[in-house]
Amino acid sequence: MVNNRTSEATTTAVSSNSSPPKACAGCGGKIADRFLLYSMERYWHTRCLKCSCCQAQLGEIGTSCYTKSGMILCRNDYIRLFGSSGACSACGQSIPASEMVMRAQGSVYHLKCFTCATCRNRLVPGDRFHYVNGTIFCEHDRPSGLLNGHLNPLQNNPLQSSPMLPDQKVC
């Protein structure tokens, strides 16, 4: 069974002078350093508590870290990988850490959920699409008369054409 729950942990610097040596959750070695980190109910060398993506030492960049599917992440990488909630913007279900995703305007989607709202065709990398008021449309199903979610006063002007509309994106 895969645990896709996300948790935010607080990283606390602790002086190790008055206690017996602790074992580091990262390397397994004894922590004889003057300071150690306590996070996710385990002790860490300051050099061992790192983001699984960017390898930043988490004790140096803040007091929070995130865990999901066995990965330890800094805030920036967590948001980059899973969006702010870790859930798909279309279906609301959790997105596993190992799963590929599609992104649009800061929203994150399962590959299977990144579909046109009208025809339900799945969009793939390289496809052009329109993102109107948080809704995805394929190149052919863009609501007529809408431009960035507003009525386009020039919609009947045949001279007004461009290869890429302002609300059009490329996967």
DSSP file with accessible surface (Angstrom, degrees, kcal/mol):
  #  RESIDUE AA STRUCTURE BP1 BP2  ACC     N-H-->O    O-->H-N    N-H-->O    O-->H-N    TCO  KAPPA ALPHA  PHI   PSI    X-CA   Y-CA   Z-CA
    1    1 A M              0   0  240      0, 0.0     2,-0.4     0, 0.0     0, 0.0   0.000 360.0 360.0 360.0 132.4    0.0    0.0    0.0
    2    2 A V        -     0   0  106      2,-0.0     2,-0.8    67,-0.0     0, 0.0  -0.778 360.0-142.6 -94.5 132.6    1.4    3.4   -1.0
    3    3 A N        +     0   0   95     -2,-0.4    66,-0.6     1,-0.1    67,-0.1  -0.844  23.9 172.0 -96.4 110.0    1.1    6.2    1.5
    4    4 A N        +     0   0   48     -2,-0.8    91,-0.1    64,-0.1    -1,-0.1   0.174  33.5 128.0-101.9  15.7    0.4    9.4   -0.4
    5    5 A R        -     0   0  190     89,-0.1    64,-0.6     1,-0.0     2,-0.4  -0.438  49.2-143.8 -72.2 147.8   -0.3   11.5    2.6
    6    6 A T  E     -A   68   0A  50     62,-0.1     2,-0.4    -2,-0.1    62,-0.2  -0.891  17.7-176.3-110.7 140.8    1.6   14.8    2.9
    7    7 A S  E     -A   67   0A  54     60,-1.9    60,-2.5    -2,-0.4     2,-0.5  -0.992  19.8-142.0-136.8 148.8    2.9   16.2    6.1
    8    8 A E  E     -A   66   0A 113     -2,-0.4     2,-0.3    58,-0.2    58,-0.2  -0.921  23.7-164.7-105.2 129.7    4.6   19.4    7.0
    9    9 A A  E     -A   65   0A  11     56,-3.2    56,-2.2    -2,-0.5     2,-0.5  -0.877  15.6-130.5-115.4 150.0    7.3   19.0    9.7
   10   10 A T  E     -A   64   0A  92     -2,-0.3     2,-0.5    54,-0.2    30,-0.3  -0.838  17.4-143.5 -97.7 134.6    9.0   21.6   11.7
   11   11 A T        -     0   0   10     52,-2.8     2,-0.4    -2,-0.5    28,-0.2  -0.876  19.2-171.1 -98.9 125.4   12.8   21.4   11.9
   12   12 A T  E     -C   38   0B  69     26,-1.7    26,-2.3    -2,-0.5     2,-0.4  -0.968  19.4-135.5-122.0 130.6   14.2   22.4   15.3
   13   13 A A  E     -C   37   0B  70     -2,-0.4     2,-0.4    24,-0.2    24,-0.2  -0.699  28.3-171.6 -81.3 130.7   17.9   22.9   16.1
   14   14 A V  E     -C   36   0B  52     22,-3.0    22,-2.3    -2,-0.4     2,-0.4  -0.980  24.5-123.7-126.9 139.2   18.8   21.2   19.3
   15   15 A S  E     -C   35   0B  54     -2,-0.4     3,-0.3    20,-0.2    20,-0.2  -0.650  18.2-164.4 -78.7 132.4   22.0   21.4   21.4
   16   16 A S    >   +     0   0   16     18,-2.4     3,-0.6    -2,-0.4    19,-0.1   0.260  59.9 102.5-103.0  12.8   23.4   17.9   21.8
   17   17 A N  T 3  S+     0   0  114     17,-0.4    -1,-0.2     1,-0.2    18,-0.1   0.865  84.2  40.1 -64.4 -38.6   25.8   18.7   24.7
   18   18 A S  T 3  S+     0   0  120     -3,-0.3    -1,-0.2     2,-0.1    -2,-0.1   0.454 106.5  67.7 -97.5   1.1   23.8   17.4   27.6
   19   19 A S  S <  S-     0   0   43     -3,-0.6     3,-0.1     1,-0.1     0, 0.0  -0.831  88.6 -94.6-121.0 159.0   22.3   14.2   26.1
   20   20 A P        -     0   0   96      0, 0.0    -2,-0.1     0, 0.0    -1,-0.1  -0.310  63.5 -77.2 -64.0 154.1   23.8   10.9   25.0
   21   21 A P        -     0   0   85      0, 0.0     2,-0.3     0, 0.0    11,-0.1  -0.231  49.3-145.9 -56.8 138.1   24.7   10.7   21.2
   22   22 A K  E     -E   31   0C  58      9,-0.6     9,-3.1    -3,-0.1     2,-0.4  -0.696  16.4-111.9-100.0 158.5   21.7   10.2   19.0
   23   23 A A  E     -E   30   0C  62     -2,-0.3    20,-0.4     7,-0.2     2,-0.3  -0.756  32.1-120.5 -91.6 134.8   21.6    8.2   15.7
   24   24 A C     >  -     0   0    4      5,-3.0     4,-1.6    -2,-0.4    20,-0.3  -0.576   8.5-147.5 -75.6 131.5   21.1   10.3   12.6
   25   25 A A  T  4 S+     0   0   37     18,-3.1    19,-0.2    -2,-0.3    -1,-0.1   0.716  96.2  50.4 -69.6 -20.9   18.0    9.3   10.6
   26   26 A G  T  4 S+     0   0   45     17,-0.3    -1,-0.1     3,-0.1    18,-0.1   0.957 130.3   8.1 -83.3 -54.0   19.8   10.2    7.4
   27   27 A C  T  4 S-     0   0   76      2,-0.1    -2,-0.2    18,-0.0     3,-0.1   0.584  89.1-126.5-107.3 -13.8   23.1    8.4    7.6
   28   28 A G     <  +     0   0   55     -4,-1.6    -3,-0.1     1,-0.3     3,-0.1   0.343  66.4 129.2  84.8  -8.9   22.6    6.2   10.6
   29   29 A G        -     0   0   30     -6,-0.1    -5,-3.0     1,-0.1    -1,-0.3  -0.288  68.8 -90.2 -77.6 164.1   25.8    7.5   12.2
   30   30 A K  E     -E   23   0C 150     -7,-0.2     2,-0.9    -3,-0.1    -7,-0.2  -0.511  36.2-128.5 -72.0 141.4   26.1    8.9   15.8
   31   31 A I  E     +E   22   0C   2     -9,-3.1    -9,-0.6    -2,-0.2    -1,-0.1  -0.826  42.9 155.1 -96.7 104.2   25.5   12.6   16.1
   32   32 A A        +     0   0   89     -2,-0.9    -1,-0.2   -11,-0.1     4,-0.1   0.316  35.8 119.2-106.9   3.1   28.4   14.1   18.0
   33   33 A D  S    S-     0   0   51      2,-0.1   -17,-0.2     1,-0.1    -2,-0.0  -0.224  76.7-116.3 -65.4 159.4   28.0   17.6   16.5
   34   34 A R  S    S+     0   0  166    -19,-0.1   -18,-2.4     1,-0.1   -17,-0.4   0.883 101.2  32.3 -64.5 -37.8   27.3   20.5   18.8
   35   35 A F  E     +C   15   0B  97    -20,-0.2    11,-0.5   -19,-0.1     2,-0.3  -0.923  67.6 178.7-121.3 149.1   23.9   21.0   17.1
   36   36 A L  E     -C   14   0B   2    -22,-2.3   -22,-3.0    -2,-0.3     2,-0.4  -0.892  25.4-117.2-138.1 166.2   21.5   18.5   15.6
   37   37 A L  E     -CD  13  44B   8      7,-2.9     7,-2.7    -2,-0.3     2,-0.5  -0.878  13.9-157.9-108.7 143.8   18.1   18.8   13.9
   38   38 A Y  E     +CD  12  43B  85    -26,-2.3   -26,-1.7    -2,-0.4     2,-0.3  -0.976  31.4 145.9-120.1 114.0   14.9   17.2   15.2
   39   39 A S  E >   + D   0  42B   1      3,-2.5     3,-1.4    -2,-0.5   -28,-0.1  -0.994  60.2  10.6-149.9 144.2   12.3   16.7   12.5
   40   40 A M  T 3  S-     0   0   42    -30,-0.3    -1,-0.1    -2,-0.3     3,-0.1   0.876 128.6 -61.8  54.6  38.5    9.6   14.2   11.7
   41   41 A E  T 3  S+     0   0  167      1,-0.2     2,-0.3    -3,-0.1    -1,-0.3   0.739 119.5  96.7  61.3  27.6   10.1   12.7   15.2
   42   42 A R  E <  S-D   39   0B 117     -3,-1.4    -3,-2.5     2,-0.0     2,-0.3  -0.963  71.7-117.7-140.1 159.7   13.8   11.8   14.3
   43   43 A Y  E     -D   38   0B  73    -20,-0.4   -18,-3.1    -2,-0.3     2,-0.3  -0.738  31.3-175.3-100.1 147.4   17.2   13.3   14.8
   44   44 A W  E     -D   37   0B  10     -7,-2.7    -7,-2.9    -2,-0.3     2,-0.2  -0.987  31.1-114.0-140.3 146.1   19.4   14.4   12.0
   45   45 A H    >>  -     0   0    4     -2,-0.3     4,-1.2    -9,-0.2     3,-1.1  -0.534  40.1-117.3 -64.1 150.0   22.9   15.8   11.4
   46   46 A T  T 34 S+     0   0   55    -11,-0.5    13,-0.4     1,-0.3     3,-0.2   0.858 116.9  50.7 -62.2 -30.6   22.5   19.3   10.0
   47   47 A R  T 34 S+     0   0  120      1,-0.2    -1,-0.3    10,-0.1    11,-0.0   0.647 106.8  55.4 -80.1 -14.1   24.2   18.1    6.8
   48   48 A C  T <4 S+     0   0   31     -3,-1.1     2,-1.3     1,-0.1    -1,-0.2   0.709  82.1  83.7 -95.4 -21.5   21.9   15.0    6.4
   49   49 A L     <  +     0   0    0     -4,-1.2     9,-2.3    -3,-0.2    10,-0.6  -0.692  67.0 153.6 -85.9  95.6   18.5   16.6    6.4
   50   50 A K  B     -F   57   0D  81     -2,-1.3     2,-0.2     7,-0.2     7,-0.2  -0.891  51.9 -99.4-125.6 154.7   18.3   17.6    2.8
   51   51 A C     >  -     0   0    0      5,-2.1     4,-1.4    -2,-0.3    22,-0.3  -0.513  29.3-136.2 -68.2 133.1   15.6   18.2    0.1
   52   52 A S  T  4 S+     0   0   55     20,-4.0    21,-0.1    -2,-0.2    -1,-0.1   0.729  99.3  38.0 -65.3 -21.9   15.3   15.1   -2.0
   53   53 A C  T  4 S+     0   0   49     19,-0.3    -1,-0.1     3,-0.1    20,-0.1   0.916 130.6  18.8 -93.9 -59.4   15.1   17.3   -5.2
   54   54 A C  T  4 S-     0   0   66      2,-0.1    -2,-0.1    20,-0.0     3,-0.1   0.509  89.8-131.2 -97.1  -5.2   17.5   20.2   -4.8
   55   55 A Q     <  +     0   0  107     -4,-1.4    -3,-0.1     1,-0.2     2,-0.1   0.625  48.1 159.8  64.8  15.4   19.7   18.8   -2.1
   56   56 A A        -     0   0   28      1,-0.1    -5,-2.1    -6,-0.1     2,-0.7  -0.438  50.7-112.3 -66.3 139.6   19.4   22.0    0.0
   57   57 A Q  B >>  -F   50   0D  54     -7,-0.2     3,-1.4     1,-0.2     4,-0.8  -0.672  27.3-151.5 -74.7 114.7   20.3   21.5    3.6
   58   58 A L  H 3> S+     0   0    0     -9,-2.3     4,-0.8    -2,-0.7     3,-0.3   0.770  88.9  61.7 -67.6 -27.3   16.8   22.2    5.2
   59   59 A G  H 34 S+     0   0   36    -10,-0.6    -1,-0.3   -13,-0.4   -46,-0.1   0.766 106.1  48.9 -68.2 -21.9   18.1   23.4    8.5
   60   60 A E  H <4 S+     0   0  150     -3,-1.4    -1,-0.2   -14,-0.2    -2,-0.2   0.703 112.2  44.9 -89.7 -22.6   19.8   26.3    6.7
   61   61 A I  H  < S-     0   0  101     -4,-0.8     2,-0.3    -3,-0.3    -2,-0.2   0.456 121.2 -43.4-106.0  -0.5   16.9   27.5    4.5
   62   62 A G     <  -     0   0   34     -4,-0.8    -1,-0.2     1,-0.1     3,-0.0  -0.982  52.9 -89.6 165.4-172.1   14.0   27.5    7.0
   63   63 A T  S    S+     0   0   95     -2,-0.3   -52,-2.8    -3,-0.1     2,-0.4   0.304  95.2  70.5-112.7   6.9   12.2   25.8    9.8
   64   64 A S  E     +A   10   0A  40    -54,-0.3    11,-0.3    -6,-0.2     2,-0.3  -0.940  48.7 173.9-126.0 147.3    9.7   23.7    7.7
   65   65 A C  E     -A    9   0A   0    -56,-2.2   -56,-3.2    -2,-0.4     2,-0.4  -0.953  20.2-137.0-141.6 162.3   10.1   20.7    5.4
   66   66 A Y  E     -AB   8  73A  30      7,-3.0     7,-3.7    -2,-0.3     2,-0.4  -0.932   9.6-159.0-122.8 144.2    7.5   18.5    3.7
   67   67 A T  E     +AB   7  72A  25    -60,-2.5   -60,-1.9    -2,-0.4     2,-0.3  -0.976  18.6 158.5-124.4 138.3    7.3   14.8    3.3
   68   68 A K  E >   -AB   6  71A   2      3,-1.8     3,-2.3    -2,-0.4   -62,-0.1  -0.901  69.8 -10.3-157.1 129.4    5.4   12.9    0.7
   69   69 A S  T 3  S-     0   0   46    -66,-0.6     3,-0.1   -64,-0.6   -65,-0.1   0.852 129.6 -50.2  50.4  43.5    5.8    9.3   -0.6
   70   70 A G  T 3  S+     0   0   82      1,-0.3     2,-0.3   -67,-0.1    -1,-0.3   0.461 112.4 119.8  80.4  -1.0    9.1    8.9    1.2
   71   71 A M  E <   -B   68   0A  45     -3,-2.3    -3,-1.8   -20,-0.0     2,-0.5  -0.776  53.4-148.0 -97.5 144.3   10.6   12.2   -0.1
   72   72 A I  E     -B   67   0A  22     -2,-0.3   -20,-4.0    -5,-0.2     2,-0.4  -0.957  28.2-176.0-107.6 126.1   11.7   15.0    2.1
   73   73 A L  E     -B   66   0A   0     -7,-3.7    -7,-3.0    -2,-0.5     2,-0.1  -0.942  27.7-126.8-130.4 147.7   11.2   18.4    0.3
   74   74 A C     >  -     0   0    9     -2,-0.4     4,-2.3    -9,-0.2     5,-0.2  -0.370  44.3-101.5 -76.0 166.7   11.8   22.0    0.8
   75   75 A R  H  > S+     0   0  143    -11,-0.3     4,-2.4     1,-0.2     5,-0.3   0.921 120.0  52.3 -59.5 -44.8    8.8   24.3    0.4
   76   76 A N  H  > S+     0   0  122      1,-0.2     4,-2.4     2,-0.2    -1,-0.2   0.916 112.4  44.0 -61.2 -44.0    9.7   25.4   -3.1
   77   77 A D  H  > S+     0   0   17      2,-0.2     4,-2.6     1,-0.2     5,-0.3   0.870 111.0  54.9 -72.1 -33.4   10.2   21.9   -4.5
   78   78 A Y  H  X S+     0   0   12     -4,-2.3     4,-2.9     2,-0.2     5,-0.3   0.962 112.7  42.4 -61.6 -47.7    7.0   20.7   -2.8
   79   79 A I  H  X S+     0   0   56     -4,-2.4     4,-2.1     1,-0.2    -2,-0.2   0.915 114.0  52.5 -66.0 -39.6    5.0   23.4   -4.5
   80   80 A R  H  < S+     0   0  122     -4,-2.4    -1,-0.2    -5,-0.3    -2,-0.2   0.919 118.7  35.5 -62.5 -40.8    6.8   22.9   -7.8
   81   81 A L  H  < S+     0   0   37     -4,-2.6    -2,-0.2    -5,-0.1    -1,-0.2   0.868 136.2  15.9 -82.0 -37.7    6.1   19.2   -7.8
   82   82 A F  H  X S-     0   0    3     -4,-2.9     4,-1.4     1,-0.3     3,-0.3   0.377  96.6-121.2-122.8   4.8    2.6   19.0   -6.2
   83   83 A G  T  <  -     0   0    9     -4,-2.1    -1,-0.3    -5,-0.3    -2,-0.1  -0.219  57.1 -55.6  71.6-177.0    1.1   22.5   -6.3
   84   84 A S  T  4 S+     0   0  109     22,-0.3    -1,-0.2     1,-0.2    -5,-0.1   0.772 140.5  31.0 -73.6 -21.6    0.1   24.1   -3.1
   85   85 A S  T  4 S-     0   0   82     -3,-0.3    -1,-0.2     2,-0.3    -2,-0.2   0.624  97.2-124.9-109.5 -16.0   -2.2   21.3   -2.0
   86   86 A G  S  < S+     0   0    2     -4,-1.4     9,-2.1     1,-0.3     2,-0.3   0.595  76.3 112.3  80.3   8.7   -0.6   18.2   -3.5
   87   87 A A  B    S-G   94   0E  23     -5,-0.3    21,-0.3     7,-0.2    -1,-0.3  -0.852  77.7 -98.9-117.4 153.4   -3.9   17.4   -5.2
   88   88 A C     >  -     0   0    3      5,-2.8     4,-1.7    -2,-0.3    21,-0.2  -0.464  25.1-139.3 -66.8 133.9   -4.9   17.5   -8.9
   89   89 A S  T  4 S+     0   0   62     19,-3.0    20,-0.1    -2,-0.2    -1,-0.1   0.720  99.3  44.3 -69.8 -19.2   -6.8   20.7   -9.8
   90   90 A A  T  4 S+     0   0   62     18,-0.3    -1,-0.2     3,-0.1    19,-0.1   0.926 129.9  15.9 -90.2 -51.5   -9.3   18.7  -11.9
   91   91 A C  T  4 S-     0   0   56      2,-0.1    -2,-0.2    19,-0.0     3,-0.1   0.625  88.4-131.9-102.4 -15.6  -10.2   15.7   -9.8
   92   92 A G     <  +     0   0   50     -4,-1.7     2,-0.1     1,-0.3    -3,-0.1   0.411  60.1 135.2  80.8  -2.9   -9.0   16.7   -6.3
   93   93 A Q        -     0   0  131      1,-0.1    -5,-2.8    -6,-0.1    -1,-0.3  -0.417  64.5 -90.9 -79.0 156.0   -7.2   13.4   -5.8
   94   94 A S  B     -G   87   0E  47     -7,-0.2    -7,-0.2    -2,-0.1    -1,-0.1  -0.289  33.2-136.6 -62.9 145.9   -3.7   13.2   -4.4
   95   95 A I        -     0   0    0     -9,-2.1    -1,-0.1   -91,-0.1     6,-0.0  -0.935  21.5-127.0-107.6 114.8   -0.8   13.1   -6.9
   96   96 A P    >   -     0   0   28      0, 0.0     3,-1.5     0, 0.0   -92,-0.1  -0.262  18.8-119.1 -60.0 149.0    1.8   10.5   -6.0
   97   97 A A  T 3  S+     0   0   18      1,-0.3   -28,-0.0   -26,-0.0   -93,-0.0   0.810 112.2  50.8 -60.8 -29.9    5.4   11.9   -5.8
   98   98 A S  T 3  S+     0   0  115      2,-0.1    -1,-0.3   -29,-0.0     2,-0.2   0.546  89.2 104.4 -87.3  -5.4    6.6    9.6   -8.6
   99   99 A E  S <  S-     0   0   69     -3,-1.5     2,-0.1     1,-0.1    -4,-0.0  -0.543  71.5-123.1 -84.4 139.5    3.8   10.5  -11.1
  100  100 A M        -     0   0  140     -2,-0.2    11,-0.7     1,-0.0     2,-0.3  -0.486  34.9-164.8 -71.8 149.5    4.3   12.8  -14.0
  101  101 A V  E     -H  110   0F  31      9,-0.2     2,-0.4    -2,-0.1     9,-0.2  -0.869  19.2-133.5-134.1 164.4    2.1   15.9  -14.1
  102  102 A M  E     -H  109   0F  17      7,-2.3     7,-2.7    -2,-0.3     2,-0.4  -0.924  24.2-156.6-113.7 147.9    0.8   18.6  -16.4
  103  103 A R  E     +H  108   0F 108     -2,-0.4     2,-0.3     5,-0.2     5,-0.2  -0.953  15.9 173.5-128.0 146.1    0.8   22.3  -15.2
  104  104 A A  E >  S-H  107   0F   7      3,-2.0     3,-2.6    -2,-0.4    -2,-0.0  -0.920  72.3 -20.9-151.7 124.2   -1.2   25.3  -16.3
  105  105 A Q  T 3  S-     0   0  122     -2,-0.3     3,-0.1     1,-0.3    -2,-0.0   0.843 128.3 -46.8  48.9  41.4   -1.2   28.8  -14.7
  106  106 A G  T 3  S+     0   0   73      1,-0.3   -22,-0.3   -26,-0.0    -1,-0.3   0.400 114.0 117.9  85.1  -5.0    0.1   27.4  -11.4
  107  107 A S  E <   -H  104   0F  29     -3,-2.6    -3,-2.0   -24,-0.1     2,-0.4  -0.697  53.0-145.6 -94.3 151.7   -2.3   24.5  -11.3
  108  108 A V  E     -H  103   0F   3    -21,-0.3   -19,-3.0    -2,-0.3     2,-0.3  -0.938  17.4-175.5-120.9 139.5   -1.2   20.9  -11.3
  109  109 A Y  E     -H  102   0F  11     -7,-2.7    -7,-2.3    -2,-0.4     2,-0.1  -0.969  31.0-111.5-134.2 147.1   -3.0   18.0  -13.0
  110  110 A H  E >>  -H  101   0F   9     -2,-0.3     4,-0.8    -9,-0.2     3,-0.7  -0.438  41.3-114.4 -60.6 152.7   -2.7   14.2  -13.4
  111  111 A L  G >4 S+     0   0   55    -11,-0.7     3,-0.9     1,-0.2    12,-0.2   0.917 118.5  51.2 -58.1 -41.5   -1.8   13.4  -17.0
  112  112 A K  G 34 S+     0   0  151      1,-0.2    -1,-0.2    10,-0.1    -2,-0.0   0.728 109.2  51.4 -70.4 -19.3   -5.2   11.7  -17.4
  113  113 A C  G <4 S+     0   0   22     -3,-0.7     2,-1.9     1,-0.1    -1,-0.2   0.552  79.8  96.1 -94.3  -9.5   -7.1   14.7  -16.0
  114  114 A F    <<  +     0   0    1     -3,-0.9     9,-2.8    -4,-0.8     2,-0.3  -0.573  63.3 137.0 -83.7  80.0   -5.5   17.4  -18.3
  115  115 A T  B     -I  122   0G  28     -2,-1.9    21,-0.3     7,-0.2     7,-0.2  -0.875  62.6 -91.7-129.2 158.3   -8.4   17.3  -20.7
  116  116 A C     >  -     0   0    0      5,-2.3     4,-1.4    -2,-0.3    21,-0.3  -0.478  30.4-137.9 -67.0 134.0  -10.5   19.7  -22.8
  117  117 A A  T  4 S+     0   0   35     19,-2.9    -1,-0.1    -2,-0.2    20,-0.1   0.756  99.1  40.4 -67.1 -22.8  -13.6   20.7  -20.8
  118  118 A T  T  4 S+     0   0   86     18,-0.2    -1,-0.1     3,-0.1    19,-0.1   0.938 130.3  18.3 -91.8 -58.3  -15.7   20.4  -24.0
  119  119 A C  T  4 S-     0   0   48      2,-0.1    -2,-0.1     1,-0.0     3,-0.1   0.568  89.1-134.3 -95.5  -9.1  -14.6   17.3  -25.9
  120  120 A R     <  +     0   0  168     -4,-1.4     2,-0.2     1,-0.2    -3,-0.1   0.598  49.4 153.8  65.6  12.7  -12.7   15.6  -23.0
  121  121 A N        -     0   0  104      1,-0.1    -5,-2.3    -6,-0.1     2,-0.2  -0.534  48.4-115.0 -70.6 139.3   -9.7   14.8  -25.3
  122  122 A R  B     -I  115   0G 129     -7,-0.2     2,-0.4    -2,-0.2    -7,-0.2  -0.542  25.0-138.3 -76.2 136.2   -6.5   14.5  -23.3
  123  123 A L        -     0   0    9     -9,-2.8    -9,-0.1    -2,-0.2     3,-0.0  -0.784  19.8-165.5 -95.7 140.6   -3.9   17.1  -24.0
  124  124 A V    >   -     0   0   57     -2,-0.4     3,-2.5     1,-0.1    47,-0.3  -0.786  39.1 -66.4-121.8 163.8   -0.3   16.1  -24.3
  125  125 A P  T 3  S+     0   0   96      0, 0.0    -1,-0.1     0, 0.0     3,-0.1  -0.233 123.2  28.7 -52.4 133.0    3.0   18.0  -24.3
  126  126 A G  T 3  S+     0   0   53     45,-1.4     2,-0.2     1,-0.4    -3,-0.0   0.106  90.3 123.4 100.9 -20.4    3.2   20.2  -27.4
  127  127 A D    <   -     0   0   59     -3,-2.5    44,-3.0    43,-0.1    -1,-0.4  -0.491  60.5-128.4 -71.7 142.3   -0.6   20.6  -27.8
  128  128 A R  E     +J  170   0H  87     42,-0.2    11,-0.9    -2,-0.2     2,-0.3  -0.704  36.9 168.5 -86.4 142.1   -1.9   24.2  -27.8
  129  129 A F  E     -JK 169 138H   5     40,-2.7    40,-3.8    -2,-0.3     2,-0.4  -0.951  30.7-123.9-147.6 166.5   -4.7   24.9  -25.4
  130  130 A H  E     -JK 168 137H   4      7,-3.1     7,-2.6    -2,-0.3     2,-0.6  -0.947  11.1-157.6-115.7 137.8   -6.6   27.7  -23.9
  131  131 A Y  E     + K   0 136H  37     36,-1.8     2,-0.5    -2,-0.4     5,-0.2  -0.921  21.5 173.3-116.1 100.3   -6.9   28.4  -20.2
  132  132 A V  E >   - K   0 135H   5      3,-2.6     3,-1.9    -2,-0.6    -2,-0.1  -0.945  67.6 -25.0-117.7 117.5  -10.0   30.5  -19.6
  133  133 A N  T 3  S-     0   0  126     -2,-0.5    -1,-0.2     1,-0.3     3,-0.1   0.881 127.3 -48.4  50.3  42.0  -11.2   31.2  -16.0
  134  134 A G  T 3  S+     0   0   41      1,-0.2     2,-0.4    -3,-0.1    -1,-0.3   0.541 116.3 115.0  80.8   5.5   -9.5   28.1  -14.7
  135  135 A T  E <   -K  132   0H  55     -3,-1.9    -3,-2.6     2,-0.0     2,-0.4  -0.908  58.9-136.6-114.1 139.3  -10.9   25.9  -17.4
  136  136 A I  E     +K  131   0H   9     -2,-0.4   -19,-2.9   -21,-0.3     2,-0.4  -0.775  22.4 179.2 -97.2 133.1   -8.9   24.1  -20.1
  137  137 A F  E     -K  130   0H  24     -7,-2.6    -7,-3.1    -2,-0.4     5,-0.1  -0.990  26.8-121.1-129.6 142.1  -10.0   24.0  -23.7
  138  138 A C  E >   -K  129   0H  13     -2,-0.4     3,-0.7    -9,-0.2     4,-0.5  -0.234  42.1 -93.9 -71.0 172.0   -8.3   22.4  -26.7
  139  139 A E  T 3  S+     0   0   88    -11,-0.9     3,-0.4     1,-0.2   -10,-0.1   0.834 125.0  44.2 -58.7 -31.3   -7.3   24.5  -29.6
  140  140 A H  T 3  S+     0   0  164      1,-0.2    -1,-0.2     3,-0.0   -11,-0.1   0.702 110.7  51.8 -89.3 -20.1  -10.6   23.7  -31.4
  141  141 A D    <   +     0   0   48     -3,-0.7    -1,-0.2     2,-0.1    -2,-0.2   0.230  67.6 138.7-106.9  15.0  -13.0   24.0  -28.5
  142  142 A R        -     0   0   50     -4,-0.5     3,-0.1    -3,-0.4    -6,-0.0  -0.375  67.3-101.9 -59.1 129.4  -12.2   27.5  -27.2
  143  143 A P    >   -     0   0   36      0, 0.0     3,-1.4     0, 0.0    -1,-0.1  -0.332  41.6-116.1 -56.1 128.1  -15.5   29.2  -26.3
  144  144 A S  T 3  S+     0   0  115      1,-0.2     3,-0.1    -3,-0.1    11,-0.0  -0.388  95.5  23.4 -67.9 143.3  -16.2   31.7  -29.1
  145  145 A G  T 3  S+     0   0   12      1,-0.2     7,-1.8    -2,-0.1     2,-0.5   0.393  95.5 116.5  85.1  -3.7  -16.2   35.3  -28.2
  146  146 A L  E <   +L  151   0I  42     -3,-1.4     2,-0.4     5,-0.2    -1,-0.2  -0.834  33.0 171.5-101.5 136.1  -14.1   34.8  -25.1
  147  147 A L  E >  S-L  150   0I  41      3,-2.9     3,-1.6    -2,-0.5   -15,-0.0  -0.940  82.1 -18.8-139.0 111.2  -10.6   36.4  -24.7
  148  148 A N  T 3  S-     0   0   87     -2,-0.4     3,-0.1     1,-0.3   -16,-0.1   0.868 129.3 -53.2  56.3  36.4   -9.1   36.0  -21.3
  149  149 A G  T 3  S+     0   0   15      1,-0.3     2,-0.3   -16,-0.0    -1,-0.3   0.532 122.5  97.4  82.1   4.7  -12.5   35.3  -19.9
  150  150 A H  E <  S-L  147   0I 135     -3,-1.6    -3,-2.9     1,-0.0    -1,-0.3  -0.882  84.9 -91.7-123.3 156.3  -14.1   38.4  -21.4
  151  151 A L  E     -L  146   0I 140     -2,-0.3    -5,-0.2    -5,-0.2    -6,-0.1  -0.427  39.7-130.6 -64.5 136.9  -16.1   39.1  -24.6
  152  152 A N    >   -     0   0   34     -7,-1.8     3,-1.7     1,-0.1     4,-0.2  -0.818  12.8-161.1 -93.1 112.0  -13.8   40.1  -27.4
  153  153 A P  T 3  S+     0   0  125      0, 0.0     3,-0.3     0, 0.0    -1,-0.1   0.722  91.7  52.4 -67.5 -17.4  -15.1   43.3  -29.1
  154  154 A L  T >  S+     0   0   77      1,-0.2     3,-1.9     2,-0.1     6,-0.2   0.188  71.8 116.8-100.8  17.6  -13.0   42.5  -32.2
  155  155 A Q  T <  S+     0   0  100     -3,-1.7    -1,-0.2     1,-0.3   -10,-0.1   0.773  77.8  46.2 -62.6 -23.5  -14.2   38.9  -32.6
  156  156 A N  T 3  S+     0   0  143     -3,-0.3    -1,-0.3    -4,-0.2    -2,-0.1   0.376  85.0 106.6 -98.1   5.4  -15.8   39.7  -36.0
  157  157 A N    X   -     0   0   59     -3,-1.9     3,-1.5     1,-0.2    -3,-0.0  -0.749  52.3-165.2 -87.5 107.7  -12.8   41.6  -37.4
  158  158 A P  T 3  S+     0   0  116      0, 0.0    -1,-0.2     0, 0.0    -3,-0.0   0.706  86.5  62.6 -68.4 -16.1  -11.1   39.3  -40.0
  159  159 A L  T 3  S+     0   0  153      1,-0.2     2,-1.3    -3,-0.1    -2,-0.0   0.648  84.9  83.4 -80.4 -14.3   -8.0   41.5  -39.9
  160  160 A Q    <   +     0   0  118     -3,-1.5     2,-0.4    -6,-0.2    -1,-0.2  -0.682  61.6 129.9 -92.1  86.2   -7.4   40.7  -36.2
  161  161 A S        +     0   0  106     -2,-1.3     3,-0.0     4,-0.0     4,-0.0  -0.999  26.4 174.4-138.8 144.4   -5.6   37.4  -36.3
  162  162 A S        -     0   0   61     -2,-0.4     3,-0.1     1,-0.1    -2,-0.0  -0.978  40.6-117.9-143.0 154.5   -2.4   36.1  -34.7
  163  163 A P  S    S+     0   0  115      0, 0.0     2,-0.4     0, 0.0    -1,-0.1   0.837 105.2  31.4 -65.3 -26.6   -0.7   32.7  -34.6
  164  164 A M  S    S-     0   0   72     -3,-0.0    -3,-0.0     4,-0.0     5,-0.0  -0.976  79.7-141.1-137.0 119.7   -1.1   32.6  -30.8
  165  165 A L    >   -     0   0   57     -2,-0.4     3,-1.9    -3,-0.1   -18,-0.0  -0.435  29.8-109.0 -74.7 156.2   -4.0   34.1  -28.9
  166  166 A P  T 3  S+     0   0   79      0, 0.0    -1,-0.1     0, 0.0   -19,-0.1   0.796 119.7  43.7 -59.0 -30.0   -3.3   35.8  -25.5
  167  167 A D  T 3  S+     0   0    1      2,-0.0   -36,-1.8   -37,-0.0     2,-0.3   0.418  93.2 106.3 -94.6   4.0   -5.1   33.0  -23.5
  168  168 A Q  E <   -J  130   0H  14     -3,-1.9     2,-0.3   -38,-0.2   -38,-0.3  -0.643  46.6-179.8 -87.8 136.9   -3.5   30.2  -25.6
  169  169 A K  E     -J  129   0H  60    -40,-3.8   -40,-2.7    -2,-0.3     2,-0.4  -0.829  23.5-128.7-126.3 167.4   -0.7   28.1  -24.1
  170  170 A V  E      J  128   0H  73     -2,-0.3   -42,-0.2   -42,-0.2   -43,-0.1  -0.979 360.0 360.0-120.4 130.3    1.4   25.3  -25.2
  171  171 A C              0   0   44    -44,-3.0   -45,-1.4    -2,-0.4   -67,-0.1  -0.362 360.0 360.0 -58.1 360.0    1.7   22.1  -23.1
